[in-house]
């Protein structure tokens, strides 16, 4: 009864009630909530802390951001209270702004696919993968929506598609199902610390994944750990650039890398025989990619 009473008191604040209604519709981060509710970030963070303290919402890290969503299940005694809140009058116009925000999010994801996914760089992948024997056990680090995982599954023995985003993995699974690919395992884990056993994989692929991780060197060491001796690594990454909007809109933590920087990281992680291939910008795209391959010592 006390938790129910506390929940009623917490939702007596109109802004807090609006925030709860929004995260009940879709997982949102602080910046997105600020843009919809129209109050200061400090105020939104304060209300989120109150709601989280009462276990009304949960938080989850995705692509460098913390997203908040409803934590009240169907069997929770507070569920009727939540439903009443969701059905209430939307006098502030939050729903229309939320719909627009989610549409913009989908557009950004499409932009990410178009500009930054390896589907735009098959000329590099063809040269890297054509020389590899089939029937390999492959790990796709930061698989995103599974474009490359599904493609590799057509010649690999098994593919482990790894991403920290549940939403991205759901899309990847749908893609695999659509294309009737059954030899892909989907794993929701942090690339810095994987549960995969050591020394079992033939190939690790990182297709524009390192600019999303906090410590690229640690991820490369984890790649070396799970590879067999002589196992191969393939890294496709962005050259350094000044497109700072990718941090906010696409969740990038790094504005590209110099090949020399990643060559040094790969060497320290235990890779040898490194090979570098670069490519010029594609049309008006501000991004330039390069490919690094090597083998575990």
ChimeraX attribute file (.defattr): number of C-alpha atoms within 10 A of each C-alpha:
attribute: neighborCount
match mode: 1-to-1
recipient: residues
	/A:1	8
	/A:2	7
	/A:3	12
	/A:4	14
	/A:5	10
	/A:6	12
	/A:7	19
	/A:8	13
	/A:9	10
	/A:10	17
	/A:11	20
	/A:12	11
	/A:13	11
	/A:14	10
	/A:15	16
	/A:16	20
	/A:17	17
	/A:18	22
	/A:19	23
	/A:20	23
	/A:21	23
	/A:22	22
	/A:23	20
	/A:24	21
	/A:25	14
	/A:26	14
	/A:27	18
	/A:28	23
	/A:29	18
	/A:30	17
	/A:31	16
	/A:32	17
	/A:33	25
	/A:34	18
	/A:35	15
	/A:36	22
	/A:37	20
	/A:38	13
	/A:39	12
	/A:40	12
	/A:41	16
	/A:42	11
	/A:43	13
	/A:44	20
	/A:45	15
	/A:46	12
	/A:47	20
	/A:48	21
	/A:49	13
	/A:50	17
	/A:51	22
	/A:52	17
	/A:53	11
	/A:54	16
	/A:55	14
	/A:56	21
	/A:57	20
	/A:58	19
	/A:59	17
	/A:60	15
	/A:61	13
	/A:62	17
	/A:63	17
	/A:64	16
	/A:65	15
	/A:66	15
	/A:67	20
	/A:68	24
	/A:69	22
	/A:70	21
	/A:71	17
	/A:72	16
	/A:73	10
	/A:74	9
	/A:75	8
	/A:76	12
	/A:77	13
	/A:78	18
	/A:79	14
	/A:80	12
	/A:81	14
	/A:82	21
	/A:83	12
	/A:84	11
	/A:85	17
	/A:86	17
	/A:87	9
	/A:88	11
	/A:89	9
	/A:90	13
	/A:91	7
	/A:92	12
	/A:93	11
	/A:94	19
	/A:95	16
	/A:96	11
	/A:97	14
	/A:98	21
	/A:99	13
	/A:100	13
	/A:101	17
	/A:102	14
	/A:103	12
	/A:104	13
	/A:105	15
	/A:106	12
	/A:107	12
	/A:108	15
	/A:109	16
	/A:110	13
	/A:111	14
	/A:112	14
	/A:113	16
	/A:114	12
	/A:115	16
	/A:116	20
	/A:117	22
	/A:118	19
	/A:119	14
	/A:120	13
	/A:121	18
	/A:122	13
	/A:123	11
	/A:124	17
	/A:125	17
	/A:126	10
	/A:127	11
	/A:128	16
	/A:129	13
	/A:130	9
	/A:131	8
	/A:132	13
	/A:133	9
	/A:134	14
	/A:135	13
	/A:136	18
	/A:137	18
	/A:138	26
	/A:139	27
	/A:140	26
	/A:141	27
	/A:142	29
	/A:143	28
	/A:144	26
	/A:145	24
	/A:146	26
	/A:147	17
	/A:148	21
	/A:149	31
	/A:150	25
	/A:151	15
	/A:152	22
	/A:153	23
	/A:154	16
	/A:155	14
	/A:156	21
	/A:157	14
	/A:158	20
	/A:159	26
	/A:160	21
	/A:161	27
	/A:162	24
	/A:163	26
	/A:164	21
	/A:165	20
	/A:166	17
	/A:167	13
	/A:168	20
	/A:169	22
	/A:170	15
	/A:171	15
	/A:172	24
	/A:173	20
	/A:174	14
	/A:175	17
	/A:176	21
	/A:177	12
	/A:178	9
	/A:179	11
	/A:180	10
	/A:181	15
	/A:182	14
	/A:183	17
	/A:184	24
	/A:185	13
	/A:186	20
	/A:187	21
	/A:188	16
	/A:189	16
	/A:190	16
	/A:191	23
	/A:192	16
	/A:193	11
	/A:194	17
	/A:195	10
	/A:196	14
	/A:197	10
	/A:198	14
	/A:199	15
	/A:200	15
	/A:201	24
	/A:202	21
	/A:203	25
	/A:204	23
	/A:205	23
	/A:206	22
	/A:207	24
	/A:208	22
	/A:209	23
	/A:210	26
	/A:211	19
	/A:212	20
	/A:213	20
	/A:214	15
	/A:215	14
	/A:216	19
	/A:217	20
	/A:218	16
	/A:219	23
	/A:220	26
	/A:221	19
	/A:222	18
	/A:223	31
	/A:224	27
	/A:225	20
	/A:226	21
	/A:227	24
	/A:228	17
	/A:229	16
	/A:230	16
	/A:231	23
	/A:232	24
	/A:233	24
	/A:234	21
	/A:235	21
	/A:236	23
	/A:237	26
	/A:238	23
	/A:239	16
	/A:240	15
	/A:241	14
	/A:242	10
	/A:243	11
	/A:244	12
	/A:245	11
	/A:246	15
	/A:247	16
	/A:248	12
	/A:249	14
	/A:250	17
	/A:251	16
	/A:252	20
	/A:253	18
	/A:254	19
	/A:255	17
	/A:256	21
	/A:257	17
	/A:258	13
	/A:259	20
	/A:260	10
	/A:261	10
	/A:262	18
	/A:263	19
	/A:264	12
	/A:265	18
	/A:266	26
	/A:267	19
	/A:268	13
	/A:269	20
	/A:270	16
	/A:271	25
	/A:272	17
	/A:273	11
	/A:274	14
	/A:275	13
	/A:276	13
	/A:277	14
	/A:278	16
	/A:279	13
	/A:280	9
	/A:281	11
	/A:282	13
	/A:283	7
	/A:284	6
	/A:285	9
	/A:286	11
	/A:287	19
	/A:288	17
	/A:289	23
	/A:290	20
	/A:291	22
	/A:292	20
	/A:293	20
	/A:294	21
	/A:295	23
	/A:296	22
	/A:297	15
